[in-house]
Amino acid sequence: MLRTAIARFLRDQSGATAIEYGLIAALIAVALIGTIGILGTNLTALYAGGTGSAATTIGAAANSIP
């Protein structure tokens, strides 16, 4: 009885799968937060330029990227 219960517990993979999906979601969230943090200021400069022609605004934003 106890041996059967232990064997069934060791074969059960459903908990491991849920943990793996949680880790994958956490890694994706960290990557998105990092990307938004790095590109956020450059995108703000690009969209906040606002006046003049599109070529002028994009050119000014492109020159402000380090």
C-alpha positions as CSV (number, residue, x, y, z in Angstrom):
1,M,0.0,0.0,0.0
2,L,2.7,2.5,1.0
3,R,5.0,1.3,-1.7
4,T,2.3,1.8,-4.3
5,A,1.5,5.3,-3.1
6,I,5.2,6.3,-3.2
7,A,5.6,4.9,-6.7
8,R,2.6,6.8,-7.9
9,F,3.9,10.0,-6.3
10,L,7.3,9.6,-8.0
11,R,5.6,9.1,-11.5
12,D,3.4,12.1,-11.2
13,Q,4.8,15.0,-13.3
14,S,1.9,17.4,-13.2
15,G,3.4,19.6,-10.4
16,A,6.7,19.8,-12.3
17,T,5.0,20.9,-15.4
18,A,3.2,23.8,-13.6
19,I,6.4,24.9,-12.1
20,E,8.2,24.9,-15.5
21,Y,5.4,27.0,-17.0
22,G,5.7,29.4,-14.1
23,L,9.4,29.8,-14.6
24,I,9.0,30.3,-18.3
25,A,6.4,33.1,-17.7
26,A,8.7,34.7,-15.1
27,L,11.6,34.7,-17.6
28,I,9.5,36.3,-20.3
29,A,8.3,39.0,-17.9
30,V,11.9,39.8,-16.8
31,A,12.9,40.0,-20.5
32,L,10.0,42.3,-21.3
33,I,10.7,44.6,-18.4
34,G,14.3,44.8,-19.3
35,T,13.6,45.6,-22.9
36,I,11.0,48.2,-22.1
37,G,13.4,49.8,-19.6
38,I,16.2,50.0,-22.2
39,L,14.1,51.1,-25.1
40,G,11.5,53.2,-23.2
41,T,13.4,56.5,-23.2
42,N,14.3,56.2,-26.8
43,L,10.7,55.4,-27.8
44,T,9.5,58.4,-25.7
45,A,11.9,60.7,-27.5
46,L,10.8,59.3,-30.9
47,Y,7.1,59.8,-30.3
48,A,7.4,63.0,-28.2
49,G,9.2,64.9,-31.0
50,G,5.9,65.7,-32.5
51,T,6.5,68.9,-34.5
52,G,7.7,69.2,-38.0
53,S,7.9,66.6,-40.7
54,A,8.2,62.9,-39.9
55,A,11.7,62.8,-41.4
56,T,12.8,65.6,-39.1
57,T,11.3,64.0,-36.0
58,I,12.8,60.5,-36.8
59,G,16.2,62.1,-37.7
60,A,16.3,64.0,-34.4
61,A,15.3,60.9,-32.4
62,A,17.9,58.7,-34.3
63,N,20.6,61.2,-33.4
64,S,19.7,61.1,-29.7
65,I,20.3,57.4,-29.5
66,P,23.7,56.8,-27.9
